Amino acid sequence: MQIYMKQSAKRHSPLRSAFIGGAIATTAALSVFGPVWCREVKAALQDSPKAIVDQVWQLVNREYVDGSFNNQDWLNARKTLLSKNYTSREEAYTAVRQALKRLEDPYTRFMDPQEYQTLTSQTSGEVSGIGIRMEVNKATGLLTVLEALENSPALKAGIKEGDVIVSIDGKSTKNMKIEDASKLIRGKVGSSINLRLERLLEGKFDVKLTRATIEVPTVRYTLKKEGNRKVGYIRLREFSAHAAEQMERAIRKLNASNVDGFVMDLRGNPGGLLNASIEIARMWLDEGAIVRTEDRKGGSELTKANKTALTNRPLVVLVDGNSASASEILTGALKDNKRATVIGSKTFGKALVQSVHELTDGSGVAITIAHYYTPEGTDINKKGITPDIEMDLTVSQRRQLATNPRLLGTNKDPHYSRALSILSNNYFASQEQNQYSRKPSPFRTR
C-alpha cells in the first residue's frame, strides 16, 4: 500500500487520515461524523468550535489503541466537552488538548492548523522554495549557501556552494537566523524572489528566481575508498514520502560502483512514514518478517520481505538514542534477520503507530492506533533496541560531530570507524555469500 499524505485540504473537505510509525502513514478518507451524531446535533455544531471538539472525541473513541482510554470515562468526557460554550477556536483547542492529556500518551496529540501544516510539510518531503541548503558560516558569521539542490531553481540559476546571501528581497541577512531566512525564501509556487549574492573573486550580483516545489533530500550517500575496499555510506535523516525512492537510487548507484559493503547511518533519525520504513527494509532483505502491528482489538498484521532486495553486500547500521520509531522498525528488521550488524547506543524506544487526521478547519490530530513488534516478537517500547555492538560516544565526541556534521561518516567519527573494522573483518565478509542461505529468525508473538 502506498503511503502518502495529501496537503491540499480545504476547510469543507472530508476528514483525511494517515497511519504512521513515528510521524505518518497511509491515507484514506473517513467520515467526519460517527453514528452517535444525530442530524440535529450535526446541524447545530456544523459551524461551531464544538464541531472540532467532537470530531476529535469521535476519532479517539473509534481508534485509540487502549480500549479503556487509560481508565478514563471517555463517554463522560464527551458530555463535559460539549456542555461548554467556546467563544473561539483557541478555547476549543485548549479543551481538546486537556482531554487528550488524560490519556497520558504524548503521541496522541492535537495540532492547530500551523502545527498540522508543519507536520505534513515534513512528511511530504517537499517544500516550496528555490532549493538551497544554507548555514551561518562560523568564521565569517555570514549566511552562506551549502548546496544548490538537484533540479532546483537555484541550481539552474547558477547558485554555487560558498555564495554569500547578502539580502533576500531587499532585506539584509546580517545577523539573520537560518529559520528566519528560510521563512523569507519559502513561498507560493510560481512567485518570484530576489537574492543579492556575493561570490569570491566575482563580487556582488543579483539573481531573480521563481519558487517551485522542491523535493527535500533525506538520503545522502557517498562512495568511500577505505584502503583496498569501497564502502557505500548512506545517511537517512527521516522517513519522508520520498525517502524510499531516494534510498533506492542511492543503493543502485553505489552497487554500480561495485562497493564491498554498506554503512547506513540512522543516528538522529526520528522516524516518519511507516510504509517508507517497510519499503526500505525490503531493499535490504529478500525474505523474513519486517514488523508486526497489533490494534486494540487484538487484530494482528505481519509484514514480510518480498524477494525484492537490491543487494546482499555486508551492511552495518549506525544508531543512537535519537533513532526512533520508523528507524527502529528498520533496525529491528535488519538486526533480527541477521542482515546487518548494528553499532551505537540503545535506540529511543517508540513502538507505537499513530494515525494522523486532518480536521475540517485545517487543524489535525494524531492518535495512537497500534503497537508494533520486531521480527522476533520483541516489544521495544520505552526500552529501545540494544545494538549488537554498544558504543556510547563521549560528550566531547558528540559535541564535535554536532558542531561539525561534515565529520559524520569519516575516520573522525568513532561509530563509522568501528563499522569499517566490522566490514573488514574476515568472518563478517565471509558471510556475504550465504546471507540468504540462512533462514531468518522465525517471527514469534509475545
JOKATA-V447587 format. One record per residue. N is the residue number from 0. RES is the residue in one letter. SS is DSSP state (H for helix, E for strand, L for the rest). OMEGA is omega in degrees with one decimal (none if undefined). Layout:
# JOKATA-V447587
n=N res=RES ss=SS omega=OMEGA
n=N res=RES ss=SS omega=OMEGA
This chain:
# JOKATA-V447587
n=0 res=M ss=L omega=179.9
n=1 res=Q ss=L omega=-179.2
n=2 res=I ss=L omega=179.7
n=3 res=Y ss=L omega=176.0
n=4 res=M ss=L omega=178.6
n=5 res=K ss=L omega=-179.3
n=6 res=Q ss=L omega=-174.5
n=7 res=S ss=L omega=-177.5
n=8 res=A ss=L omega=175.8
n=9 res=K ss=L omega=-173.9
n=10 res=R ss=L omega=-178.9
n=11 res=H ss=L omega=-175.6
n=12 res=S ss=L omega=175.1
n=13 res=P ss=L omega=179.4
n=14 res=L ss=L omega=174.4
n=15 res=R ss=E omega=-178.9
n=16 res=S ss=E omega=177.6
n=17 res=A ss=E omega=178.2
n=18 res=F ss=E omega=-173.7
n=19 res=I ss=E omega=172.6
n=20 res=G ss=E omega=179.2
n=21 res=G ss=E omega=175.1
n=22 res=A ss=E omega=176.4
n=23 res=I ss=E omega=171.9
n=24 res=A ss=L omega=-160.9
n=25 res=T ss=L omega=-173.9
n=26 res=T ss=E omega=178.6
n=27 res=A ss=E omega=-179.8
n=28 res=A ss=E omega=176.3
n=29 res=L ss=L omega=173.5
n=30 res=S ss=L omega=179.3
n=31 res=V ss=L omega=-170.9
n=32 res=F ss=L omega=178.4
n=33 res=G ss=L omega=-176.4
n=34 res=P ss=L omega=-178.5
n=35 res=V ss=L omega=179.5
n=36 res=W ss=L omega=171.9
n=37 res=C ss=L omega=-176.4
n=38 res=R ss=H omega=-178.1
n=39 res=E ss=H omega=180.0
n=40 res=V ss=H omega=-179.8
n=41 res=K ss=H omega=-178.9
n=42 res=A ss=H omega=-177.5
n=43 res=A ss=H omega=-173.4
n=44 res=L ss=H omega=-171.8
n=45 res=Q ss=L omega=-176.3
n=46 res=D ss=L omega=-177.5
n=47 res=S ss=L omega=173.4
n=48 res=P ss=H omega=179.2
n=49 res=K ss=H omega=179.6
n=50 res=A ss=H omega=179.0
n=51 res=I ss=H omega=-180.0
n=52 res=V ss=H omega=-176.4
n=53 res=D ss=H omega=174.9
n=54 res=Q ss=H omega=179.4
n=55 res=V ss=H omega=-179.3
n=56 res=W ss=H omega=-175.8
n=57 res=Q ss=H omega=178.7
n=58 res=L ss=H omega=178.0
n=59 res=V ss=H omega=180.0
n=60 res=N ss=H omega=-176.1
n=61 res=R ss=H omega=-167.3
n=62 res=E ss=H omega=-167.9
n=63 res=Y ss=L omega=-171.1
n=64 res=V ss=L omega=-179.4
n=65 res=D ss=L omega=-177.4
n=66 res=G ss=L omega=177.3
n=67 res=S ss=L omega=-179.2
n=68 res=F ss=L omega=-178.4
n=69 res=N ss=L omega=179.6
n=70 res=N ss=L omega=175.6
n=71 res=Q ss=L omega=174.9
n=72 res=D ss=L omega=-173.1
n=73 res=W ss=H omega=176.1
n=74 res=L ss=H omega=178.8
n=75 res=N ss=H omega=177.8
n=76 res=A ss=H omega=178.7
n=77 res=R ss=H omega=179.1
n=78 res=K ss=H omega=179.5
n=79 res=T ss=H omega=-179.2
n=80 res=L ss=H omega=-175.9
n=81 res=L ss=H omega=177.9
n=82 res=S ss=H omega=-177.8
n=83 res=K ss=L omega=174.3
n=84 res=N ss=L omega=-177.9
n=85 res=Y ss=L omega=-177.9
n=86 res=T ss=L omega=179.5
n=87 res=S ss=L omega=176.8
n=88 res=R ss=H omega=-179.8
n=89 res=E ss=H omega=177.6
n=90 res=E ss=H omega=178.5
n=91 res=A ss=H omega=178.7
n=92 res=Y ss=H omega=179.5
n=93 res=T ss=H omega=-179.7
n=94 res=A ss=H omega=179.0
n=95 res=V ss=H omega=-179.9
n=96 res=R ss=H omega=179.4
n=97 res=Q ss=H omega=179.4
n=98 res=A ss=H omega=-179.5
n=99 res=L ss=H omega=-179.5
n=100 res=K ss=H omega=-179.1
n=101 res=R ss=L omega=178.2
n=102 res=L ss=L omega=-179.6
n=103 res=E ss=L omega=179.0
n=104 res=D ss=L omega=-176.2
n=105 res=P ss=L omega=-177.4
n=106 res=Y ss=L omega=172.7
n=107 res=T ss=L omega=-169.3
n=108 res=R ss=E omega=176.6
n=109 res=F ss=E omega=178.2
n=110 res=M ss=E omega=174.6
n=111 res=D ss=L omega=-175.4
n=112 res=P ss=H omega=-179.7
n=113 res=Q ss=H omega=179.2
n=114 res=E ss=H omega=179.5
n=115 res=Y ss=H omega=179.7
n=116 res=Q ss=H omega=177.4
n=117 res=T ss=H omega=179.5
n=118 res=L ss=H omega=-178.3
n=119 res=T ss=H omega=177.3
n=120 res=S ss=H omega=-179.8
n=121 res=Q ss=H omega=-174.1
n=122 res=T ss=H omega=178.2
n=123 res=S ss=H omega=-177.2
n=124 res=G ss=L omega=-179.6
n=125 res=E ss=E omega=173.4
n=126 res=V ss=E omega=174.2
n=127 res=S ss=E omega=-177.6
n=128 res=G ss=E omega=-177.2
n=129 res=I ss=L omega=173.3
n=130 res=G ss=L omega=174.5
n=131 res=I ss=E omega=168.3
n=132 res=R ss=E omega=-173.5
n=133 res=M ss=E omega=170.9
n=134 res=E ss=E omega=169.4
n=135 res=V ss=E omega=-177.6
n=136 res=N ss=L omega=-175.5
n=137 res=K ss=L omega=-177.4
n=138 res=A ss=L omega=-174.8
n=139 res=T ss=L omega=-176.5
n=140 res=G ss=L omega=-176.2
n=141 res=L ss=L omega=177.1
n=142 res=L ss=E omega=-169.4
n=143 res=T ss=E omega=178.7
n=144 res=V ss=E omega=174.1
n=145 res=L ss=E omega=-174.9
n=146 res=E ss=E omega=167.8
n=147 res=A ss=E omega=-172.4
n=148 res=L ss=L omega=-178.5
n=149 res=E ss=L omega=177.5
n=150 res=N ss=L omega=-178.6
n=151 res=S ss=L omega=174.6
n=152 res=P ss=H omega=-179.9
n=153 res=A ss=H omega=-179.8
n=154 res=L ss=H omega=-179.9
n=155 res=K ss=H omega=179.5
n=156 res=A ss=L omega=176.5
n=157 res=G ss=L omega=177.5
n=158 res=I ss=L omega=-173.4
n=159 res=K ss=L omega=173.1
n=160 res=E ss=L omega=-179.8
n=161 res=G ss=L omega=176.8
n=162 res=D ss=L omega=177.7
n=163 res=V ss=E omega=178.0
n=164 res=I ss=E omega=-175.9
n=165 res=V ss=E omega=179.6
n=166 res=S ss=E omega=178.3
n=167 res=I ss=E omega=-175.6
n=168 res=D ss=L omega=176.1
n=169 res=G ss=L omega=-179.0
n=170 res=K ss=E omega=-178.2
n=171 res=S ss=E omega=179.6
n=172 res=T ss=L omega=179.5
n=173 res=K ss=L omega=-178.4
n=174 res=N ss=L omega=-179.3
n=175 res=M ss=L omega=177.3
n=176 res=K ss=L omega=179.3
n=177 res=I ss=H omega=-177.5
n=178 res=E ss=H omega=-179.1
n=179 res=D ss=H omega=177.6
n=180 res=A ss=H omega=-179.9
n=181 res=S ss=H omega=179.4
n=182 res=K ss=H omega=179.5
n=183 res=L ss=H omega=-176.3
n=184 res=I ss=H omega=179.1
n=185 res=R ss=L omega=-179.6
n=186 res=G ss=L omega=-176.6
n=187 res=K ss=L omega=176.9
n=188 res=V ss=L omega=-179.9
n=189 res=G ss=L omega=179.3
n=190 res=S ss=L omega=-175.0
n=191 res=S ss=E omega=176.9
n=192 res=I ss=E omega=-179.9
n=193 res=N ss=E omega=176.5
n=194 res=L ss=E omega=169.6
n=195 res=R ss=E omega=-175.9
n=196 res=L ss=E omega=173.9
n=197 res=E ss=E omega=-176.9
n=198 res=R ss=E omega=179.9
n=199 res=L ss=L omega=178.1
n=200 res=L ss=L omega=-178.6
n=201 res=E ss=L omega=178.8
n=202 res=G ss=E omega=-176.5
n=203 res=K ss=E omega=177.2
n=204 res=F ss=E omega=-177.1
n=205 res=D ss=E omega=177.7
n=206 res=V ss=E omega=174.7
n=207 res=K ss=E omega=-177.6
n=208 res=L ss=E omega=175.1
n=209 res=T ss=E omega=-177.9
n=210 res=R ss=L omega=-179.9
n=211 res=A ss=E omega=174.5
n=212 res=T ss=E omega=-175.0
n=213 res=I ss=E omega=173.6
n=214 res=E ss=E omega=-177.2
n=215 res=V ss=L omega=178.6
n=216 res=P ss=L omega=176.1
n=217 res=T ss=L omega=177.6
n=218 res=V ss=E omega=174.6
n=219 res=R ss=E omega=-175.6
n=220 res=Y ss=E omega=-178.2
n=221 res=T ss=E omega=171.9
n=222 res=L ss=E omega=-176.6
n=223 res=K ss=E omega=175.5
n=224 res=K ss=E omega=-177.9
n=225 res=E ss=E omega=-174.8
n=226 res=G ss=L omega=178.7
n=227 res=N ss=L omega=179.7
n=228 res=R ss=E omega=173.1
n=229 res=K ss=E omega=-175.8
n=230 res=V ss=E omega=175.0
n=231 res=G ss=E omega=179.7
n=232 res=Y ss=E omega=-178.6
n=233 res=I ss=E omega=176.1
n=234 res=R ss=E omega=-179.8
n=235 res=L ss=E omega=-173.4
n=236 res=R ss=L omega=178.2
n=237 res=E ss=L omega=-177.2
n=238 res=F ss=E omega=179.5
n=239 res=S ss=L omega=-179.1
n=240 res=A ss=L omega=-180.0
n=241 res=H ss=L omega=-174.3
n=242 res=A ss=H omega=-176.3
n=243 res=A ss=H omega=-178.9
n=244 res=E ss=H omega=177.0
n=245 res=Q ss=H omega=176.9
n=246 res=M ss=H omega=179.4
n=247 res=E ss=H omega=178.7
n=248 res=R ss=H omega=-178.5
n=249 res=A ss=H omega=-178.6
n=250 res=I ss=H omega=-178.1
n=251 res=R ss=H omega=-179.0
n=252 res=K ss=H omega=178.2
n=253 res=L ss=H omega=174.4
n=254 res=N ss=H omega=-179.2
n=255 res=A ss=H omega=177.6
n=256 res=S ss=L omega=177.3
n=257 res=N ss=L omega=177.6
n=258 res=V ss=L omega=178.5
n=259 res=D ss=L omega=-179.8
n=260 res=G ss=E omega=-176.5
n=261 res=F ss=E omega=167.0
n=262 res=V ss=E omega=177.7
n=263 res=M ss=E omega=-174.0
n=264 res=D ss=E omega=177.5
n=265 res=L ss=L omega=-179.4
n=266 res=R ss=L omega=179.2
n=267 res=G ss=L omega=-178.9
n=268 res=N ss=L omega=-174.2
n=269 res=P ss=L omega=-179.6
n=270 res=G ss=L omega=-178.7
n=271 res=G ss=E omega=-175.4
n=272 res=L ss=E omega=178.7
n=273 res=L ss=H omega=-176.0
n=274 res=N ss=H omega=177.9
n=275 res=A ss=H omega=179.4
n=276 res=S ss=H omega=178.9
n=277 res=I ss=H omega=179.1
n=278 res=E ss=H omega=-178.6
n=279 res=I ss=H omega=176.7
n=280 res=A ss=H omega=-179.2
n=281 res=R ss=H omega=176.7
n=282 res=M ss=H omega=-179.1
n=283 res=W ss=H omega=-176.1
n=284 res=L ss=L omega=175.3
n=285 res=D ss=L omega=-179.3
n=286 res=E ss=L omega=179.7
n=287 res=G ss=L omega=178.2
n=288 res=A ss=E omega=177.9
n=289 res=I ss=E omega=-177.5
n=290 res=V ss=E omega=172.4
n=291 res=R ss=E omega=176.1
n=292 res=T ss=E omega=-178.5
n=293 res=E ss=E omega=-179.1
n=294 res=D ss=L omega=-172.9
n=295 res=R ss=L omega=178.3
n=296 res=K ss=L omega=-179.2
n=297 res=G ss=L omega=178.2
n=298 res=G ss=L omega=-174.3
n=299 res=S ss=E omega=177.2
n=300 res=E ss=E omega=-179.1
n=301 res=L ss=E omega=177.5
n=302 res=T ss=E omega=-175.8
n=303 res=K ss=E omega=170.8
n=304 res=A ss=L omega=-174.3
n=305 res=N ss=L omega=176.4
n=306 res=K ss=L omega=178.7
n=307 res=T ss=L omega=179.7
n=308 res=A ss=L omega=-178.3
n=309 res=L ss=L omega=-177.7
n=310 res=T ss=L omega=172.0
n=311 res=N ss=L omega=179.2
n=312 res=R ss=L omega=179.2
n=313 res=P ss=E omega=-174.8
n=314 res=L ss=E omega=171.5
n=315 res=V ss=E omega=-180.0
n=316 res=V ss=E omega=178.4
n=317 res=L ss=E omega=-179.2
n=318 res=V ss=E omega=172.6
n=319 res=D ss=L omega=-176.4
n=320 res=G ss=L omega=177.5
n=321 res=N ss=L omega=172.7
n=322 res=S ss=L omega=-169.7
n=323 res=A ss=L omega=167.4
n=324 res=S ss=L omega=-178.7
n=325 res=A ss=H omega=174.7
n=326 res=S ss=H omega=-179.1
n=327 res=E ss=H omega=174.1
n=328 res=I ss=H omega=-179.6
n=329 res=L ss=H omega=179.9
n=330 res=T ss=H omega=-179.6
n=331 res=G ss=H omega=179.7
n=332 res=A ss=H omega=-178.2
n=333 res=L ss=H omega=-178.9
n=334 res=K ss=H omega=-176.4
n=335 res=D ss=H omega=178.4
n=336 res=N ss=L omega=179.0
n=337 res=K ss=L omega=-179.6
n=338 res=R ss=L omega=-176.9
n=339 res=A ss=L omega=169.1
n=340 res=T ss=E omega=-177.4
n=341 res=V ss=E omega=-177.8
n=342 res=I ss=E omega=173.8
n=343 res=G ss=E omega=179.4
n=344 res=S ss=L omega=177.4
n=345 res=K ss=L omega=-175.9
n=346 res=T ss=L omega=-170.1
n=347 res=F ss=L omega=179.8
n=348 res=G ss=L omega=175.8
n=349 res=K ss=L omega=-177.0
n=350 res=A ss=L omega=-178.1
n=351 res=L ss=E omega=-179.7
n=352 res=V ss=E omega=178.5
n=353 res=Q ss=E omega=165.9
n=354 res=S ss=E omega=179.4
n=355 res=V ss=E omega=-177.3
n=356 res=H ss=E omega=170.5
n=357 res=E ss=E omega=179.4
n=358 res=L ss=L omega=-169.5
n=359 res=T ss=L omega=178.5
n=360 res=D ss=L omega=179.6
n=361 res=G ss=L omega=173.8
n=362 res=S ss=L omega=-178.7
n=363 res=G ss=E omega=177.3
n=364 res=V ss=E omega=174.6
n=365 res=A ss=E omega=-175.0
n=366 res=I ss=E omega=175.8
n=367 res=T ss=E omega=-174.5
n=368 res=I ss=E omega=-176.4
n=369 res=A ss=E omega=175.4
n=370 res=H ss=E omega=177.5
n=371 res=Y ss=E omega=-178.1
n=372 res=Y ss=E omega=179.4
n=373 res=T ss=L omega=-178.7
n=374 res=P ss=L omega=178.6
n=375 res=E ss=L omega=177.9
n=376 res=G ss=L omega=-176.7
n=377 res=T ss=L omega=173.7
n=378 res=D ss=L omega=-176.0
n=379 res=I ss=L omega=-175.1
n=380 res=N ss=L omega=-178.8
n=381 res=K ss=L omega=178.9
n=382 res=K ss=L omega=-178.2
n=383 res=G ss=L omega=177.4
n=384 res=I ss=L omega=176.9
n=385 res=T ss=L omega=-179.0
n=386 res=P ss=L omega=173.6
n=387 res=D ss=L omega=177.5
n=388 res=I ss=E omega=179.0
n=389 res=E ss=E omega=-176.0
n=390 res=M ss=L omega=179.5
n=391 res=D ss=L omega=178.2
n=392 res=L ss=L omega=175.4
n=393 res=T ss=L omega=178.6
n=394 res=V ss=H omega=-178.8
n=395 res=S ss=H omega=177.8
n=396 res=Q ss=H omega=178.3
n=397 res=R ss=H omega=-179.9
n=398 res=R ss=H omega=-178.8
n=399 res=Q ss=H omega=180.0
n=400 res=L ss=H omega=-179.4
n=401 res=A ss=H omega=-178.0
n=402 res=T ss=H omega=178.7
n=403 res=N ss=L omega=-177.2
n=404 res=P ss=H omega=179.8
n=405 res=R ss=H omega=179.2
n=406 res=L ss=H omega=178.1
n=407 res=L ss=L omega=179.4
n=408 res=G ss=L omega=175.5
n=409 res=T ss=L omega=180.0
n=410 res=N ss=L omega=175.3
n=411 res=K ss=L omega=177.1
n=412 res=D ss=L omega=-174.1
n=413 res=P ss=H omega=179.7
n=414 res=H ss=H omega=179.8
n=415 res=Y ss=H omega=179.0
n=416 res=S ss=H omega=178.3
n=417 res=R ss=H omega=177.4
n=418 res=A ss=H omega=178.8
n=419 res=L ss=H omega=179.7
n=420 res=S ss=H omega=177.2
n=421 res=I ss=H omega=-179.6
n=422 res=L ss=H omega=180.0
n=423 res=S ss=H omega=-178.6
n=424 res=N ss=L omega=-176.3
n=425 res=N ss=H omega=-178.9
n=426 res=Y ss=H omega=-178.4
n=427 res=F ss=H omega=-179.1
n=428 res=A ss=H omega=-178.1
n=429 res=S ss=H omega=-179.2
n=430 res=Q ss=L omega=-174.5
n=431 res=E ss=H omega=-174.2
n=432 res=Q ss=H omega=-177.7
n=433 res=N ss=H omega=179.3
n=434 res=Q ss=L omega=-173.0
n=435 res=Y ss=L omega=173.0
n=436 res=S ss=L omega=177.6
n=437 res=R ss=L omega=176.5
n=438 res=K ss=L omega=177.9
n=439 res=P ss=L omega=-179.8
n=440 res=S ss=L omega=178.5
n=441 res=P ss=L omega=178.8
n=442 res=F ss=L omega=-179.2
n=443 res=R ss=L omega=175.5
n=444 res=T ss=L omega=-177.2
n=445 res=R ss=L omega=none
